[in-house]
Every structure is written in C-alpha cells, then in structure tokens.
Amino acid sequence: MLSGYARRRLADLPGTALIVAMPTTPGVSGKLAFVPAEAAIVARSLPGSVAPPAPTAAEVLDLLPHHAVAHFACHGVSDPADPSHSRLLLRDHATRSLTVASLASVRLDRAQLAYLSACETARSADATLADESIHLVSAFQLAGYPHVVGTLWPVDDRTATRMADLFYATYARLGPTRPASSLHEAVRTLRTDLLSAPSLWAAHLHSGA
C-alpha cells in the first residue's frame, strides 16, 4: 500500500532538481573533473533545475523541499566508527557537514528521487549495525525520497558521469516511477562496455519502493 501511494504521488510531480555539484572541495586535494559535465547532464534532462554555485549544508537543506529530485555530485565519506556521521562534503564541510544525522529531522512531501553520485553512500561497514543499515542512502529515504540511487564503494569520476548520463536519458523516457529500471539499463550498458572492470560499474544501486 505504501509503495503504491508513493508511485501515485510521484506521477503528478514536476521533475525539477536541486543539483549539488562540487568539482573542488575546500580542504580536499584533487578535483572531480567530470562533475561540471554531470551537472550539465542533469540540468539538461530536468529543465528548471537549480544548481547553487557554492552549496553549503544549510543552503541544501533549505532547498531540498522545493525540488522533487536531488542530485549530488561530490565527495562522500562513510564513517564506520559512527555511521550517523557519514557525510557528503559541501563547501562548509569543515564546520557543518551534510551528515546522516543532519537529515534525521528533514521531512519532504514533494520528494521523488535522490541520486547520490558520490563514494560509499550505501556503505555500512559496522557489522554490529548491519541490520540497521545506517548510511546516506537510508537517511535520504527516511527524509522522504521514495527512490534513492547510491554507491557501495568509491566510484570513478568519469564512469559516474557516464552512469548519470545513461540513467537520466532513460529516466526521462520511463518517467519518475521507474528509476530502478533506469539504473538497471544504465548499469547493463556500462557492464557491456567495461565487462572486465566491474568495480567501475557495479557499485551503483537503487533503494526504494
């Protein structure tokens, strides 16, 4: 009944996205060179989307309720010692991170899809908490997203952008109630192209109704 309600609710929602893109991150060496291209893919696929130029945790939490889709292209950190502190690294991550805990009080009634194009967003490394599945993917689901795309381990920047491109091309065709099928098609395409390197394409998963 709950999954059926979620699907009926999604069918009438506009598909604008909050695009949270961090090609560079303060205090983190290196650059995610393909993040701008990934952000452009999402913006092209979902017209009317918003992409703050230097997003902070507070800004993102304020904007989430106004968009059906949230797409994050940034660094992600899984904290095995304290899973509630697993986080996405935004501009102000040194002082206020976007953590599992910070999403606990968020409740969204327009949510459609959260796509977490970052490392280890579905990782739960603490064996004593295996049944609780405390990670960023589950946190976004509890916040109200019926569908969440995340990753089980560190992902390659270039491949993540290709995955997003394939995903949103199918998502636009199939509609907001079938993101699992959209991800399945994207993974199968990359598997065909990169059969000998499963670590590049097998990390992505869908969680939801």
N, C-alpha and C positions, 0 to 999 in steps of 0.2 A: 504493500500500500504506500509506504513512504517513498520508494523508488518511483512508483507510478506518479505520485504527486510531484516529485522533483521534475520528471520529464514533462508533465503538463505545464508546469510553471516556466520551464526553460523555453518552451515553444513560442511564447509571446514576448520574450525579452529582446531588446536591441542588443546587438553584439559589439558594442564599443569596448575597448580595452584600456586598462592602465598599463602602460609599458614602462617597466622599471629596468633601465639599461645602464650598466656600469662598465664601460670599456677599460677605465682605470679606477683604482680604488686607493684612497689615501692610506698610506702605511703598508700597502701590499705591493711587492715588486712585480714587475712584468705588466703586460697589457693583454686584455682579451680582444684581440684584433678584429674578430668577426662579429662582435656584439653590435656595432652600428648597423651592419648588414642585417642581422637578425631582427633588430628593432624596426628596420625599414620594411621587412617582410610582414611583420605583424600589422604595422600601420597600413600597409597596402591591402592586406587581407581584410582588415576590420576598419573601414573608414570612420572617421570621427574619434579615433582613439587619442589618448593624451600621453605624452612622454615627458615628464619633468626633466629638465636638463641636469640637475644635480640632486637626485632624490635623497631625502632623509627619512628615517624611520617614522617620525611624526607626520610628515607630509604624506607618505604612502598610506599610513593608517587612516588619515583623514580622507584620502581619495578613493580608497577601496569600495566604500558603499555606493559610489556614483558610477561604477562600471561593472558590467556583467562578467568581463574577462579580466584577469590579472596575469600579465606575462612578465616574468623576472628573468633577465639575462645578466647574471652577475656571479660573484664568488659565493659559494655556500660552504659552511663549516658544520660538520657533525661533531657533537661533543659527547663521547662515550661515557665520560665520568658524570656528566649532568645533562641528560638529553633535553631537558627543558631549556637549556642554553644553546642548543643547536640554532644556527642563525644564518641569515642572508646578509652579506656585507654591503651596506649602502654608504653614502658619503660620511655619515657621522657614526660609523660603527664603533669607533674607539670610545665614544661616550654613551651612545644609546643604540644598541643593536636591535634589528628586527628578529626577535627570537621566537621560539615555540611559546614561551611564557607570555610574551607581549601580545600574542594572538588570542590568548585564552579568553579575553573579555570582548573580543570582536564578534558581532553577530550581524550577518548580512542577509537581507531578504531579496536582493537582486542578483546574487551570485550565480554564475553559470560555470565558469572554468577557471582554475588556477594552473598555469603552466610554469613550472619551476625549472628553468633551464640553468641549472647550477649543480655543483658537485654534491653528491651524497645526501640529497634532500629526503630520501626514503630509507636512509640507513638507520638501523637500530642495533648498535654493536654490543650493548649490555645484555648478556644472556639472562640475567635475573629479571629483566624487564621485557623479555621477548613477547609475552602475551599482551603487554600494554601498548606496544608499537608507538612509542613516543618519538616523533620526528616531525619535520616540517610539513610533509605531505598530510599526515594525520591532523596536524594543527590547522591547516587550511580547510580540511574537511569539517572539522568541528566548528570553524568560524562560519561555515555556511556554504562552501563550494561543493556542489554535488559531484563534481568531477575534478580530479587533480592529476596532473602529469608530473612525475618526479624521477629521480635517478637513484640507483643503488650504490654507485661508486663514482670516483672522479671521471669527468667526461671531457673529451677533446673539444676545444672551442670551435674548430672548423666543422667537425661532424655534428655538433649540437646545432649549429646554424642550418646545416643541411636537413637535419631531422625536423626542425621547426618549419622550414620551407615546405617540406613534403607534408607535414601534419596539417598546416593551415590551408594548403591547396585542397586537401580532402575535406577538412572541416567546413570550408566554405561551400563545398558541394553537398555533403551529407547533412549538415545542419548541427545545431548545438546539442541535440540529444544523443549524438553518436560519436563522442570524442574517442572512446575506446577503439572503435573501428578505424578512426582516422589515424590513431597512433599505430595500430596494427599494420595498416598499409604502409606507413612511413618506415616502420622497423623492417618489414619484409623487403622493401625496396633497398634499404641500406644493407640488409643482410646479403642480398644478391650481389651488390657491388663490392662488399667488404667481407666476403664469406670467411676468409682466413683470419679476420681480426674481430672476433665477437665482442671483445672488450670495448670496441668503439661504438657498437650499436645496441648491445643487449642490456645496457644499464637502465634505459628508459622504461617506465611502467605507468600504467593507468590505475588509479584507485577511485572507486565511486560507484554510483547506482547504475 
